[in-house]
Amino acid sequence: MRESVIYQDILQEGIEKRNQEIAIKMINKGINLETIVDVTGLSIEQLQQLQAQQQNTQPE
């Protein structure tokens, strides 16, 4: 049985969100961005955005 387009979209969004969560943990552990790109498949630009978001949400 073929999954619907809506199901595929929801599944892809879930995978993207999980990859972002993994990337945030890796960023917080100090792993370099090139390694995170290789592991998660996210772009450098996406990682830089996540990194900026993390810096803005951390208490000083």
N, C-alpha and C positions, 0 to 999 in steps of 0.2 A: 504494500500500500504506500502511495506517495504522500508525504506530508504536505500540508497546505502551505501556501506562500506566507500566510500569517504566522504559522507555526515556525517556519524557517527564520522569519524576521525576529521573532521572540527568542528563539534559540541563539541566534547570532548576537543579539543584544546581551543575553546572559553571558555568553562567552566573552564578549568585549568587556563587560563589567568585571568579570572574574579576573581577566588579564590585567585590568587596571588595579584591582585589589592586590594582586601578586606584585605588580610593578611598584606600588606604593611601599609594600613591605621590603622589597629589594632596595629601593631608594633609601629608606630609613636605615637599612643595614650598611649603606655606603657602597653598594655594588655599582660599578661604572655603567653608564647608560648604554654603551655598545653591547654589553653582556645582557642587559635587560631587554634590549631590542631583539637580540637573538632568541631569548627564552620566551618572550611574550608575543612577539610579532607586532608590537605597537611601534609607531614611528618615533623618531627622536623628538619631533615637535609635540607629540602627545605626552611623552615622558617629561618634557620640559614644562608643559602645562600642569601636569600632575605634581611635579616638583614645586612649582610656584604655588599651587594650591596648598600643598603641605606646609610650606613656609608661612603662608598667610593664616593658617588655622592653628599653628602651634603657639601656645602661650609664651610670652617673653619673660 
